Amino acid sequence: MARRRRLLFASIVLIATVECLWFLFSASVMWSIRGMGLGPPEVAINTRTALGDFAWTVLNVSGLLAFVTRRRGVVVWLFVGVQVFDIADTLWAGLVSASDGFWDTASFHWALMVVPIAILVLVIAWRRTFNHLKLESRARQGGEG
């Protein structure tokens, strides 16, 4: 059981790290092309989007670092909350792209939702193994489950 728990934890950290690197890459690309607009309004929108992406990267990295160092209590729920917001943000970006007629971009956004959903599923499985370990420990000590 402990081996499975470590494997789940390593999988969560690996996928979340890749997600954070993806956000950093996305923000960097947006920052580098922010000046490629038809005029000042487009440049301002691109700059604002790039800064928002950098802020989202910081939020995700902070949640991941807190999860890696603490792994219990409120921190787990903070990490889950960040993933739920990732899902909501990606869903919203896909809906905005679809409403503008960019179905290829919308499909890409919706495909990216697989990453935070996978992290959520792994966190749930990881927490369930933790609960099973607590119950087994109590049973060995002669306490009630």
C-alpha positions in Angstrom: 0.0 0.0 0.0 2.8 2.4 0.8 4.5 1.7 -2.5 1.2 2.5 -4.3 0.8 5.7 -2.3 4.4 6.8 -3.2 3.7 6.1 -6.9 0.5 8.1 -6.8 2.3 11.0 -5.1 5.1 10.9 -7.7 2.6 10.8 -10.5 0.7 13.8 -9.1 4.0 15.8 -8.7 5.2 14.9 -12.2 2.0 15.8 -14.0 1.6 19.0 -12.0 5.2 20.0 -12.7 4.5 19.4 -16.5 1.4 21.5 -16.1 3.3 24.3 -14.4 6.0 24.2 -17.1 3.3 24.4 -19.8 1.8 27.5 -18.1 5.3 29.1 -18.0 5.8 28.2 -21.7 2.4 29.6 -22.7 3.0 32.8 -20.7 6.5 33.2 -22.2 5.2 32.8 -25.7 2.4 35.3 -25.2 4.8 37.8 -23.7 7.2 37.4 -26.6 4.4 38.0 -29.2 2.5 40.7 -27.2 3.7 43.4 -29.6 2.3 41.6 -32.7 -1.0 43.3 -32.9 -3.0 45.6 -35.2 -2.7 48.5 -32.8 -2.5 49.5 -29.2 -5.7 47.8 -28.1 -4.4 44.4 -29.3 -1.0 45.0 -27.7 -2.7 45.8 -24.4 -4.8 42.7 -24.6 -1.8 40.5 -25.4 0.2 42.1 -22.6 -2.6 41.6 -20.1 -3.1 38.0 -21.2 0.7 37.3 -20.8 0.7 38.9 -17.3 -2.4 36.8 -16.3 -0.7 33.7 -17.6 2.4 34.5 -15.5 0.2 35.1 -12.5 -1.6 31.7 -13.1 1.9 30.1 -13.4 2.8 31.5 -10.0 -0.4 30.3 -8.4 0.1 26.8 -9.8 3.7 26.6 -8.7 2.8 27.8 -5.3 0.1 25.2 -4.9 2.4 22.5 -6.1 5.2 23.5 -3.7 2.8 23.7 -0.8 1.4 20.2 -1.7 4.9 18.7 -2.0 6.1 20.1 1.3 3.0 19.7 3.4 0.7 17.0 1.9 -2.1 17.2 4.4 -5.0 19.3 5.7 -5.8 22.6 4.1 -2.9 22.4 1.7 -4.4 19.4 -0.2 -7.6 21.3 -0.6 -5.7 24.4 -1.8 -4.0 22.2 -4.4 -7.4 20.7 -5.4 -8.9 24.2 -5.6 -6.1 25.3 -7.9 -6.8 22.3 -10.2 -10.5 23.0 -10.2 -9.8 26.6 -11.2 -7.5 25.3 -13.9 -10.4 23.2 -15.3 -12.8 26.2 -15.1 -10.3 28.5 -16.8 -9.5 26.1 -19.6 -13.2 25.4 -20.1 -13.9 29.2 -20.3 -11.0 29.7 -22.7 -12.4 27.0 -24.9 -15.9 28.4 -24.8 -14.6 31.9 -25.7 -12.6 30.5 -28.6 -15.6 28.5 -29.8 -17.9 31.5 -29.6 -15.5 33.4 -31.8 -15.5 30.6 -34.3 -12.0 29.2 -33.6 -13.0 25.6 -33.1 -9.5 24.3 -33.5 -8.3 26.5 -30.6 -11.4 25.5 -28.5 -10.7 21.8 -29.1 -7.1 22.4 -28.0 -8.2 24.1 -24.8 -10.7 21.3 -24.0 -8.1 18.7 -24.6 -5.8 20.4 -22.1 -8.5 20.0 -19.5 -7.4 16.3 -19.3 -4.3 17.4 -17.3 -6.0 19.0 -14.2 -8.7 16.3 -14.3 -6.1 13.6 -14.2 -4.4 15.4 -11.3 -7.7 15.5 -9.4 -8.4 11.8 -10.0 -4.9 11.0 -8.8 -5.2 13.2 -5.7 -8.5 11.5 -4.9 -6.9 8.0 -5.3 -3.9 9.2 -3.2 -6.2 10.5 -0.4 -8.2 7.2 -0.4 -5.0 5.2 0.1 -4.1 7.5 3.0 -7.5 6.9 4.6 -7.0 3.1 4.1 -3.6 3.3 5.8 -5.1 5.1 8.8 -7.9 2.5 9.1 -5.3 -0.4 8.8 -3.2 1.3 11.5 -6.1 1.7 13.8 -7.1 -1.9 13.3 -3.6 -3.1 14.1 -3.6 -1.1 17.3 -6.9 -2.6 18.3 -8.9 0.6 17.9 -12.1 1.2 16.0 -12.1 2.0 12.2 
